[in-house]
Amino acid sequence: MQKKDKYLIIFCVFLATTLTIVFVFNVIKYLKIAMNKDNILFKASINDYTNFNVNITPNPYIEENILTGDKSYITELIDKININYKYQYQLNEPIELSYKYQIIATIVALNDFTSKPIWTKNYNLLDKEDQLRNSQIIIEENQDIFLEQFSNIVNRFQNEFDLNSNVNLEVKLIVDITHFIDEQTVKKNHIITVNIPLNVKTFDITLNKNFAGEETEYINTLIDKETIFVNIIINISLMITIIILFIYIVRYILNKYKSPYILEKNKILKEYDDLIIEVTNFVKYTKWETVEVKSIKELIELSNEAFEPIFFWERKINRQKEAWFCILKDSVLYKYILSN
């Protein structure tokens, strides 16, 4: 088999295999959509175990150095607030995820009458770049908040503008999640907020979040069943067409090497290889007397009797191949021609 034909078969195998895999993948995808009665893309369970502790400066009234998160607090006695963010995100099936998160402290000054913000200021406390996970995310971060630092900023602001507004410090863990599903992306944004009042004598700390314990993501574009089955039929038809075309091309190439001419030529070359010499350029025989031998056996007998080798030469005439088996002796060309 010629090299170009071998390479063509290899290319056809690669192309047919690749396209078949693509069509099978598409069929499976559409079948999953058809069998998904609720049009659910995925479900997620989210657990939030965030808590905080308040460190107290030594004083004659409160014996504990650390107070837990179920109390009210005196501002003047607070050293720092330690927030322990614990966030878990779990999908109900294996899906590749990319996520990043940050912790931001935001001072929010509110209008006393309308409760609308009149001033906000963000402080980036932590920033984590994109990370890849499969179906699950676990985040645990400890963040210390030194209340006096933020209170001093608020005091300068209120004194400069002679304001006496309500001010809160919002310490947020912000998680941005990207889901990679069937060549599409689904984004989620989850926020856990710790609210701390500033510039008050006593206060409570509250926790808020923008997500529930369970979330269900639905397929955005609902495809009707008729369209789904049409897509399935198209992909199956294309797959069958590719396979049939591949079989036809390969059989066509192989049949070139199974023609009567090829089989007979190869048989002669194999059986009489000790007598036959293959040449690429034949002698100029126009001035020679030529004798055409009727069969290869007669030419073999003549070779044995004359102790002369048989020259094999293949040439093309009008796109048809001819195999010449010749003996050169005493200016006479004895030839047996096998035609395609």
N, C-alpha and C positions, 0 to 999 in steps of 0.2 A: 504493500500500500504506500502510495506517495505521501510525502510529508504534509503537503497542502491539504490532502484529504483527511489525514489524521487530525490536523489542527482544526479543520472545519467540523469534524465530529465532536471534538472536545469543546469547541465553542458552542455548538448546538446543545450539547448535554448541559453545559453551564447555564446557557440562556433559558432552556426549557425548565431546568430545576428551579432557577430563581423566579421565573414567572409563575410556575406552579405553586411555589411557596406563598407568593404574594396573593394569588387568587384563593388559595385555601385559607389564608389568614383573613381575607375579606369575607369569605363565606362564614367562617366561624364568628367574626364580629357581628355580621348581620343576624346570624342565628341567635346569638346572645341577646341582641336587642329585641328580636321577635319573641323570645321566651321570657323576657323581663316584663311581666304583666304590669308591674307598678312603675316602670320606667325609672328605676332607681340606679343611679350611677355608683354610689357607694354610701356606706354609713360610717360614722365616726363616734367614738365615745371619748369625752374630754373630762379629765379629772383635775381639779384645782385644790391643792393642799397648802396654799399660801397662808403663812402666819407671821406674826411679828412679836418681838419682845422690846420692852422699853427699859433702857439702862438708867438707873437713878443715881444722882450724886449723893454722897454721904450726907445724912441729915438726922436730927434727933427724933423725927416723927415716923418715918417709914423704915422698917428694919430691912426689908428685902432690897437687894441691889438690882434685881431684874424683875420687872412686872410683866405678866403675860397679857394677851390681847383682849381680855374680857373686862377691862376696868376703865375708869376715867383717870386722867392724868393732870398733874400740876406742872405747868410750863416751866416754872423757875427751877424745878427739881430734876428736869430731864437732861441727861448727858447726851444720849444718842438713841435712835430708834433703829433696831436691826430687823430688816424685812427679809424673810426667807421665802423666796418664790419657788413653788413646786408645781410644775405643769406637766401633764401627761396627755398625749394625743395618740389614739389607737384606731386604725381602720379595720373594717371587718374582712378585708381581702388584701392580698399583696399588691400594693401600688407604690411606685417610686415617688418619693417626695423630695422637694428642696425647700429649705426653710432658713430664715434668719430672724434674729430678735435683738431688741435693744431695751434698755431701761432709761426712761426719761423722767426727770423731775420738772414739774411745771408749776410756777407760781401763777395763781389766778386771782386777780382782784375783782370783786363784784360790785356793781352798783347797788346801793342799799335799797333803792326803790323798785328797780326793775329786775334785779338779780342777773343782769347781763354783764359779761366781762368788760371791764374798762382797761385792764392791762393784763397781759400774759407774758411770761418769760420762761423759755425752755433751757434746761441744762441736761446735756447728754452724759449719763453716768456710765453706760456700758453699751457696746455695739459689737455684735457677733455677725460675721459674714455668712454667706450661703453655705449650707451643709446638706449633703445628700443622705437620705435615710430610706428604708423600705418599710412602709406601713406604720411606723411608730416614731414618736418624738418624745423625748424626756428632757426637761429643762429644770435644773436646780441652780439657783443663784442666790447668794447672800449679798444684801446691799445695806450699808450703814448710812443713816441719814442724821446729820448733825443739825439739829433744829435751830440752834443759835445762829448758824451761818445764814440760813434763809430768812430768819426773823430780822437780822440786821439789814438785809437787802430791802425787805418790806418797810422797815422803819425809815430808811433813807427816802424811799419813794413817797411814803405818806407825809413825811415832814416837809419835803420839797413842795408838794402840791396842797398841803394842808387838808389831807383827806383822812377820813376815818372809816374806810370801807371794810367789808368782810373779805378776808383773804384765806385761800386754801392752798396747800401744797399737794399736788397730785403726782404720786410716784407710780409710773406705769411700766408694766412689762408688756411690750408689744411684739407679738409673734406673727410673722408673715409666712404663710405656707403656700407652696405651689405643688399641685398634683399633676402628674403626667399620665394621662389615660387615653389610649387609642388615638394618638396623634393630636390630642387637644390638652389644654391646660386649664385647671380649675384653681382659683386663688381663694384663700381664706385669710382673714385678719382677726386675731384674737387679742383682747386687751384685758389685763388684770390691773385694777386701779386701787391704790391705797390712798385714801383721803385724810389729810392731816390739817386741821385748822391752825392758822398762824396768828400771832399777836392777840392771843386771848389768855386769860389766866388759867382756865382749865378747859379740857377738851376730850372728846372721844375720837378714836380712830376707826374708820369704816373701810370695808372692802367691797369693791364692785367688780363685775366682769360683764363682758358683752356677748357671752355665749352660754348655752345650756349644757347639760351633761351629755346629751346626745344630739347629733346633727345628721340629717339625711340630705344628700345632694342628688337632685333629680336631673335626668337628661334634659338639657335646655330645649333642644329641637325635637319634638315628638314626630317620628317618622311613621306614616301609616303603613299598615301591614302589606298593602298592595305594592307600595314602593320597595319595601324590604324584600319581598319575594322576587320582584323584578330584578333587583340588584343581585340576589342570590343566583337566579337563573342566568343572568349575564355573565357573572364570574365563572360559573360552572361551564357555560358554553365556551367562553374564552379559554378556560383551562383544557377542555377536551380538544379544541381546535389546535392549541399549541402542541399537545401531545401527538395528535394525528400528523401534524405538519413535521414534527421532529422525527417520527417513525418513517414518514415518506422520504425525507431528506437522507436519513441514515441508510435506509434500504436502497435508495438510488445510488448512493456512493458505493455501498458494498456490492451491489449488482454489477458495477463496472468490473469488479474483480472476479465475477462468477460467470462471465459470458463464455460461450463455447471456444471462442478464439483465445481468451486468457487462460482458460483451463487447459486447452490443448498445448499452448505454448509452454506453460509452466511444467506440464507433464513431460514434454520432450526435453526441456532444459534439465529437469531433475533426473530422468532416466539415463540420459547420455551426457552427463556433465563431464565425464572423463574424455569425451571426444570433441566437445563443443568449446569453441573459443569465442567469447563475445567481443565485438569491436564496435567502436562508436562511429568511425568513418570508414566507409567501404572503398575498395580499390576501383579505379576507373576501368570498367569492363567493356566499354563500347567497341573496342577493337578485338575483343575476345570472342571466340566461338562459344555460344551458350547452349547448354543442353538442360531442358527442364525435366526434372525427375518427378514421377507421379506420386511417390509416397516417401515418407521419412525413413521407412525401413530399407527401401532400395538405396537411399543415400547413405545410410549407416553401413550397409553391406559394402558399398563402393569405398567408403572410408576405411573399412577394415582390410579390404583387398589391396587398396593403394597405399595404405599406411599414411594417409593424409588426414589432418584435422578438419573439422567442420567449422566454418566461420558463421557466427550468428550475428545478424544485423537487422535492426528494426527501423522502419522508416514510415513516414506518413505521405499518403497520396490522396489529395482531395478529402482531407480529414479522416480518412480511413487508414488504419494501421496494417502494415504487412510485415510478417516475420520471414526473413530470408535465411535459409540454411544452405550454405554453399561450400563446395570443394573446388579449389583452384589447382589444376594439374595440366601441364603441357599446353598452356595458353587456352585451355578449355575451362569454362565456368559451368560446373554442374550445380544446379539450384533446385531447391524445393521451397515453394512459397506458400505460407499459411496466411490467409487473408481474414480480415475482421468481417 
